[in-house]
Amino acid sequence: MEYDPVEIFKALSNPSRLEILKFIYSSGMSGMIEGKCCEKCSCMGDIVKKFDLAPSTISHHTRELVRAGLVKVERDGQFIRLVPNPKALEAVGSFASDVVQSAKNA
């Protein structure tokens, strides 16, 4: 899957989104088992409890993170789990590396 650097940087441009993303990655990476989400992944309820933001604001921020491909959504009954997608962050790193290399070669 191709990741759009513009969408990723847009998603990362908001300080609240950055904090939410860090929370999802810190709680979710240890919970990944063969690409499946388990109880250690972040549920929307966990994020709402953690941050002093309205649920609608958190929903907006997580939608932007999903749109950019930084996290994936898994539904499990009444729970909505947000699963880290490290490949999207790797795409940002590759993009940044290409920019630096182009600047060095100019």
C-alpha positions in Angstrom: 0.0 0.0 0.0 1.2 3.5 -0.9 1.1 6.1 1.8 0.6 9.8 1.0 3.2 11.8 2.8 0.9 14.9 2.7 -1.9 13.0 4.5 0.5 11.6 7.1 2.2 15.0 7.7 -1.3 16.6 7.9 -2.3 14.1 10.5 0.9 14.6 12.5 0.6 18.4 12.4 -1.8 18.6 15.4 -0.3 18.3 18.9 -3.3 16.4 20.3 -3.1 13.9 17.4 0.6 13.3 18.1 -0.2 12.5 21.7 -3.0 10.2 20.8 -0.8 8.5 18.2 2.0 8.0 20.8 -0.5 6.6 23.2 -1.9 4.1 20.6 1.6 3.0 19.6 2.9 2.7 23.2 -0.1 0.6 24.3 -0.6 -1.3 21.1 2.8 -2.4 19.9 3.3 -4.8 22.7 -0.2 -6.1 22.1 0.3 -7.1 18.5 0.2 -10.9 17.9 0.6 -11.9 14.3 -1.1 -8.7 13.2 -4.1 -9.3 15.3 -5.3 -7.0 18.0 -5.5 -8.2 21.6 -6.5 -6.7 24.9 -3.4 -4.5 25.1 -4.4 -2.5 22.0 -6.0 0.9 22.5 -9.8 1.0 22.6 -11.6 4.3 22.0 -12.7 4.3 25.6 -9.1 4.1 26.8 -8.2 7.2 24.7 -11.2 9.1 25.9 -10.2 8.3 29.5 -6.6 9.3 29.0 -7.1 12.7 27.3 -8.9 15.7 28.5 -10.8 16.2 25.2 -14.4 15.8 24.2 -15.2 12.4 22.7 -16.2 14.0 19.5 -12.8 15.7 19.3 -11.0 12.5 19.9 -13.2 10.8 17.3 -12.1 13.5 14.8 -8.4 13.1 15.6 -8.5 9.4 15.4 -10.4 9.6 12.0 -7.5 11.7 10.7 -5.0 9.2 11.9 -6.9 6.3 10.3 -7.3 8.3 7.0 -3.5 8.8 6.9 -3.0 5.1 7.5 -1.1 5.6 10.8 -3.5 3.4 12.7 -6.1 0.8 11.7 -9.5 0.2 13.1 -10.8 -3.2 14.3 -14.3 -3.7 15.6 -14.8 -6.3 18.2 -18.4 -6.4 19.3 -19.1 -3.1 21.0 -15.4 -2.2 21.1 -13.5 -0.1 18.6 -9.8 -0.9 18.7 -7.1 1.2 17.2 -4.1 -0.8 16.0 -0.7 0.7 15.2 0.5 0.6 11.6 4.2 1.0 11.7 4.6 0.7 7.9 3.0 4.2 7.6 5.6 5.7 9.9 8.3 3.8 7.9 7.0 5.5 4.8 7.4 8.9 6.5 11.0 7.9 7.3 11.7 6.9 3.7 10.2 10.1 2.4 12.3 12.2 4.8 15.4 10.2 3.9 14.8 10.8 0.1 14.4 14.5 0.7 17.7 14.7 2.6 19.5 12.6 0.0 18.1 14.9 -2.8 19.4 17.9 -0.9 22.8 16.4 -0.5 23.0 15.7 -4.3 21.8 19.1 -5.3 
